[in-house]
Amino acid sequence: MKKYCLALVTGLSLLLAACGGNDTAETGAAPAAKKFKWKLVTSWPKNFPGLGHGPELFAQYVNEMSGGRLTIKVYGAGELVPAFGVFDGVRNGAAEMGHSGSYFWKGKIPASPFFSSIPFGMNAQELNAWIHYGDGLALWRELYKPFGLVPYAGGNTGVQMAGWFNKEINSLQDIQGLKMRIPGFAGDVFKKAGGVPTTLPGGELFTALQTGTIDATEWVGPYNDLAFGFHKAAKYYYTTPWHEPGSMLEFIINEKALAALPKDLQKIIEVAARAVNSDMLSEYTARNQEALQTLTKQHGVEVRQLPADVVAAYKRYSQQVIDELVATDKTADKIYQSYSAFYQKVKQYNQLSEQAYYASRDLN
Amino acid sequence: MKKYCLALVTGLSLLLAACGGNDTAETGAAPAAKKFKWKLVTSWPKNFPGLGHGPELFAQYVNEMSGGRLTIKVYGAGELVPAFGVFDGVRNGAAEMGHSGSYFWKGKIPASPFFSSIPFGMNAQELNAWIHYGDGLALWRELYKPFGLVPYAGGNTGVQMAGWFNKEINSLQDIQGLKMRIPGFAGDVFKKAGGVPTTLPGGELFTALQTGTIDATEWVGPYNDLAFGFHKAAKYYYTTPWHEPGSMLEFIINEKALAALPKDLQKIIEVAARAVNSDMLSEYTARNQEALQTLTKQHGVEVRQLPADVVAAYKRYSQQVIDELVATDKTADKIYQSYSAFYQKVKQYNQLSEQAYYASRDLN
């Protein structure tokens, strides 16, 4: 019976196709059984806490929601393309999609950091609001359109720590000539302050720090920093937040690969990304404090604060970096107008809401 | 040709079914075309900003992701069941699912407010982390299990404002005998402070305030409060946050209705809820400040702060309310142990991250 049926099914499928009986759009019938297998390249070590969990969770959501019609294989940095080869890899079709951070593409798209995190900019909750209930996502789509890529918000680390240093920072003088891994606009700010910024993939930071190729590095926060073992290669952990107040990750999809999917699978991708965007922030929020305890209590890490005059200088330089960019780049100017107007509003409201609430709950 | 094909397709479908060619689980082929039509009842006016947009967006996500196999009709409060009839309506099958807030069920489930918001408790980001990356969701599922209901996080309003008052609050003395709409544990706290709390659905608040049935009401924040026009019925807008620092909404689903869905549709529901949970917070974050400007600049609303001794008293009473509950209710005790342990950790970490960042960005 089975064999007979198989032949029958094969033959009939052709007939059915000729009849147009499989056309979802026309009949509203069950989605076509066509299966898609995608590759997803990332800028992180495979399964890295937070950053690497995001794309795995995304693949799982999509697989289950699509009933197996779209399966996605996730690759760690360097497995298929290098950590910083994600943008070009997806662009040229080496993979249908990628997971990374937009500020890594600052070299080719100067305005890209607005869609990850900028120094003294919006935090996670504020940035999500601009992206999905302001003009953020439309501007981001427009920015990536010439590259044949479609971006989606793909997670958030929350507020990041200032970083790991092998030199004490007691004043701006200590920044002079300091070699630090610090990407995005924050790198430009660090340069204005007298430092020497570099951008290296996460997986290369431990060795760079240990060998003295760099004197300092920022990465994310306790949960991620513990996973890389930076406490074994650096003396001081400065926590004072300034440079990445809520770093949004990105899913980027090859425009043609996306267009080849039926509408229901396109929507599944959009909503899965939206869910992961929130899940990742929850993961960091849930795990950071325990990791910090491990760092301080088990590994004797000393938590330090940057001097106020260093933070104040960073703040001044941050505005200069943006002013210089928008003066020379029309696209950046257009994006910043939107970002800035939105930010002024949410910042004011947060003084009455989130910040006022922290004051209420800290009351004794 | 068309007519001939239709007959052919019908006949062949039976043959194919006999061959088992349509069995998703065995073959991994396209999901069965069986269609489901669900009703979703809510505690809000149809399409109410934020709260009411959440379930509409959910229905849209599910409809599009399922290729029309699961369509959901959303009902406003009172259309199918009363605002506070959502829990029982879904329980007894009047609707397959609902959208509401868990603290409305405090009368039958004393521990339920932990899954919406509690005075001086976790904010939206912290609560999301406990629910999805702590024990929160499992405890919530356990709590609703005896009622045949499955809960999902279904949005968040963010920090709520203290509320609208027709009497000035200059000291605890002004709370004595004050009739205020304030639900959840916050109502118990208000009672301990000498007030008279009531729980009314949102749609009844304006009239209750205008007729003097109540002297004061909290609702959500500027975006929602403007929509109800409370500024036309109350004199003072107190913003000081204390009672609902990040109110999580809920989707509740009838257990049997959920079990009757194929696995892919079950997953579509889960992920759509996860996305809406984040979207709603973004909507509030994006819209509150403009609404506040409209209230203050167009309608002359005066924003006021509660006196510090009133907030301090509320804080003491809040701990008493919880202590008394957990002393008499084992389930509440178990949930609070988890909530409290998680809260202590994220609170400490936020002092180094979110709160420290607000300090950095406010630096001049």
HADDOCK unambig.tbl for C-alpha pairs under 7 A between the chains (distance, minus, plus):
assign (segid A and resid 5 and name CA) (segid B and resid 19 and name CA) 5.75 0.50 0.50
assign (segid A and resid 9 and name CA) (segid B and resid 16 and name CA) 6.75 0.50 0.50
assign (segid A and resid 16 and name CA) (segid B and resid 9 and name CA) 6.70 0.50 0.50
assign (segid A and resid 19 and name CA) (segid B and resid 5 and name CA) 5.65 0.50 0.50
assign (segid A and resid 29 and name CA) (segid B and resid 33 and name CA) 6.10 0.50 0.50
assign (segid A and resid 30 and name CA) (segid B and resid 31 and name CA) 6.79 0.50 0.50
assign (segid A and resid 30 and name CA) (segid B and resid 32 and name CA) 6.46 0.50 0.50
assign (segid A and resid 30 and name CA) (segid B and resid 33 and name CA) 4.40 0.50 0.50
assign (segid A and resid 31 and name CA) (segid B and resid 30 and name CA) 6.57 0.50 0.50
assign (segid A and resid 31 and name CA) (segid B and resid 67 and name CA) 6.53 0.50 0.50
assign (segid A and resid 32 and name CA) (segid B and resid 30 and name CA) 6.28 0.50 0.50
assign (segid A and resid 33 and name CA) (segid B and resid 29 and name CA) 5.63 0.50 0.50
assign (segid A and resid 33 and name CA) (segid B and resid 30 and name CA) 4.24 0.50 0.50
assign (segid A and resid 64 and name CA) (segid B and resid 264 and name CA) 5.65 0.50 0.50
assign (segid A and resid 64 and name CA) (segid B and resid 267 and name CA) 6.42 0.50 0.50
assign (segid A and resid 65 and name CA) (segid B and resid 264 and name CA) 4.65 0.50 0.50
assign (segid A and resid 65 and name CA) (segid B and resid 265 and name CA) 6.67 0.50 0.50
assign (segid A and resid 65 and name CA) (segid B and resid 267 and name CA) 5.42 0.50 0.50
assign (segid A and resid 65 and name CA) (segid B and resid 268 and name CA) 5.26 0.50 0.50
assign (segid A and resid 66 and name CA) (segid B and resid 264 and name CA) 6.35 0.50 0.50
assign (segid A and resid 67 and name CA) (segid B and resid 31 and name CA) 6.56 0.50 0.50
assign (segid A and resid 67 and name CA) (segid B and resid 264 and name CA) 5.27 0.50 0.50
assign (segid A and resid 68 and name CA) (segid B and resid 28 and name CA) 6.56 0.50 0.50
assign (segid A and resid 120 and name CA) (segid B and resid 361 and name CA) 5.61 0.50 0.50
assign (segid A and resid 125 and name CA) (segid B and resid 282 and name CA) 6.91 0.50 0.50
assign (segid A and resid 126 and name CA) (segid B and resid 285 and name CA) 6.69 0.50 0.50
assign (segid A and resid 128 and name CA) (segid B and resid 282 and name CA) 6.01 0.50 0.50
assign (segid A and resid 129 and name CA) (segid B and resid 282 and name CA) 4.15 0.50 0.50
assign (segid A and resid 129 and name CA) (segid B and resid 283 and name CA) 6.40 0.50 0.50
assign (segid A and resid 129 and name CA) (segid B and resid 285 and name CA) 5.94 0.50 0.50
assign (segid A and resid 129 and name CA) (segid B and resid 286 and name CA) 5.31 0.50 0.50
assign (segid A and resid 130 and name CA) (segid B and resid 286 and name CA) 6.79 0.50 0.50
assign (segid A and resid 133 and name CA) (segid B and resid 282 and name CA) 6.43 0.50 0.50
assign (segid A and resid 133 and name CA) (segid B and resid 283 and name CA) 5.85 0.50 0.50
assign (segid A and resid 133 and name CA) (segid B and resid 286 and name CA) 6.06 0.50 0.50
assign (segid A and resid 134 and name CA) (segid B and resid 286 and name CA) 6.89 0.50 0.50
assign (segid A and resid 159 and name CA) (segid B and resid 353 and name CA) 5.59 0.50 0.50
assign (segid A and resid 159 and name CA) (segid B and resid 354 and name CA) 6.24 0.50 0.50
assign (segid A and resid 239 and name CA) (segid B and resid 352 and name CA) 7.00 0.50 0.50
assign (segid A and resid 240 and name CA) (segid B and resid 356 and name CA) 6.79 0.50 0.50
assign (segid A and resid 241 and name CA) (segid B and resid 353 and name CA) 6.48 0.50 0.50
assign (segid A and resid 241 and name CA) (segid B and resid 356 and name CA) 6.56 0.50 0.50
assign (segid A and resid 241 and name CA) (segid B and resid 357 and name CA) 5.15 0.50 0.50
assign (segid A and resid 241 and name CA) (segid B and resid 360 and name CA) 6.89 0.50 0.50
assign (segid A and resid 242 and name CA) (segid B and resid 357 and name CA) 6.47 0.50 0.50
assign (segid A and resid 242 and name CA) (segid B and resid 360 and name CA) 6.39 0.50 0.50
assign (segid A and resid 245 and name CA) (segid B and resid 357 and name CA) 6.90 0.50 0.50
assign (segid A and resid 264 and name CA) (segid B and resid 64 and name CA) 5.66 0.50 0.50
assign (segid A and resid 264 and name CA) (segid B and resid 65 and name CA) 4.67 0.50 0.50
assign (segid A and resid 264 and name CA) (segid B and resid 66 and name CA) 6.36 0.50 0.50
assign (segid A and resid 264 and name CA) (segid B and resid 67 and name CA) 5.27 0.50 0.50
assign (segid A and resid 265 and name CA) (segid B and resid 65 and name CA) 6.68 0.50 0.50
assign (segid A and resid 267 and name CA) (segid B and resid 64 and name CA) 6.41 0.50 0.50
assign (segid A and resid 267 and name CA) (segid B and resid 65 and name CA) 5.42 0.50 0.50
assign (segid A and resid 268 and name CA) (segid B and resid 65 and name CA) 5.26 0.50 0.50
assign (segid A and resid 271 and name CA) (segid B and resid 272 and name CA) 6.50 0.50 0.50
assign (segid A and resid 271 and name CA) (segid B and resid 275 and name CA) 6.28 0.50 0.50
assign (segid A and resid 272 and name CA) (segid B and resid 271 and name CA) 6.50 0.50 0.50
assign (segid A and resid 274 and name CA) (segid B and resid 275 and name CA) 5.28 0.50 0.50
assign (segid A and resid 275 and name CA) (segid B and resid 271 and name CA) 6.30 0.50 0.50
assign (segid A and resid 275 and name CA) (segid B and resid 274 and name CA) 5.30 0.50 0.50
assign (segid A and resid 275 and name CA) (segid B and resid 275 and name CA) 4.36 0.50 0.50
assign (segid A and resid 278 and name CA) (segid B and resid 278 and name CA) 6.22 0.50 0.50
assign (segid A and resid 282 and name CA) (segid B and resid 125 and name CA) 6.90 0.50 0.50
assign (segid A and resid 282 and name CA) (segid B and resid 128 and name CA) 6.01 0.50 0.50
assign (segid A and resid 282 and name CA) (segid B and resid 129 and name CA) 4.15 0.50 0.50
assign (segid A and resid 282 and name CA) (segid B and resid 133 and name CA) 6.44 0.50 0.50
assign (segid A and resid 283 and name CA) (segid B and resid 129 and name CA) 6.39 0.50 0.50
assign (segid A and resid 283 and name CA) (segid B and resid 133 and name CA) 5.85 0.50 0.50
assign (segid A and resid 285 and name CA) (segid B and resid 126 and name CA) 6.68 0.50 0.50
assign (segid A and resid 285 and name CA) (segid B and resid 129 and name CA) 5.94 0.50 0.50
assign (segid A and resid 285 and name CA) (segid B and resid 346 and name CA) 6.79 0.50 0.50
assign (segid A and resid 286 and name CA) (segid B and resid 129 and name CA) 5.31 0.50 0.50
assign (segid A and resid 286 and name CA) (segid B and resid 130 and name CA) 6.79 0.50 0.50
assign (segid A and resid 286 and name CA) (segid B and resid 133 and name CA) 6.06 0.50 0.50
assign (segid A and resid 286 and name CA) (segid B and resid 134 and name CA) 6.90 0.50 0.50
assign (segid A and resid 286 and name CA) (segid B and resid 346 and name CA) 6.96 0.50 0.50
assign (segid A and resid 289 and name CA) (segid B and resid 345 and name CA) 5.81 0.50 0.50
assign (segid A and resid 289 and name CA) (segid B and resid 346 and name CA) 6.44 0.50 0.50
assign (segid A and resid 289 and name CA) (segid B and resid 349 and name CA) 5.39 0.50 0.50
assign (segid A and resid 312 and name CA) (segid B and resid 363 and name CA) 6.79 0.50 0.50
assign (segid A and resid 312 and name CA) (segid B and resid 364 and name CA) 6.98 0.50 0.50
assign (segid A and resid 345 and name CA) (segid B and resid 289 and name CA) 5.82 0.50 0.50
assign (segid A and resid 346 and name CA) (segid B and resid 285 and name CA) 6.79 0.50 0.50
assign (segid A and resid 346 and name CA) (segid B and resid 286 and name CA) 6.96 0.50 0.50
assign (segid A and resid 346 and name CA) (segid B and resid 289 and name CA) 6.46 0.50 0.50
assign (segid A and resid 349 and name CA) (segid B and resid 289 and name CA) 5.40 0.50 0.50
assign (segid A and resid 353 and name CA) (segid B and resid 159 and name CA) 5.58 0.50 0.50
assign (segid A and resid 353 and name CA) (segid B and resid 241 and name CA) 6.48 0.50 0.50
assign (segid A and resid 354 and name CA) (segid B and resid 159 and name CA) 6.24 0.50 0.50
assign (segid A and resid 356 and name CA) (segid B and resid 240 and name CA) 6.78 0.50 0.50
assign (segid A and resid 356 and name CA) (segid B and resid 241 and name CA) 6.56 0.50 0.50
assign (segid A and resid 357 and name CA) (segid B and resid 241 and name CA) 5.14 0.50 0.50
assign (segid A and resid 357 and name CA) (segid B and resid 242 and name CA) 6.48 0.50 0.50
assign (segid A and resid 357 and name CA) (segid B and resid 245 and name CA) 6.90 0.50 0.50
assign (segid A and resid 360 and name CA) (segid B and resid 241 and name CA) 6.87 0.50 0.50
assign (segid A and resid 360 and name CA) (segid B and resid 242 and name CA) 6.39 0.50 0.50
assign (segid A and resid 361 and name CA) (segid B and resid 120 and name CA) 5.61 0.50 0.50
assign (segid A and resid 363 and name CA) (segid B and resid 312 and name CA) 6.79 0.50 0.50
assign (segid A and resid 364 and name CA) (segid B and resid 312 and name CA) 6.96 0.50 0.50
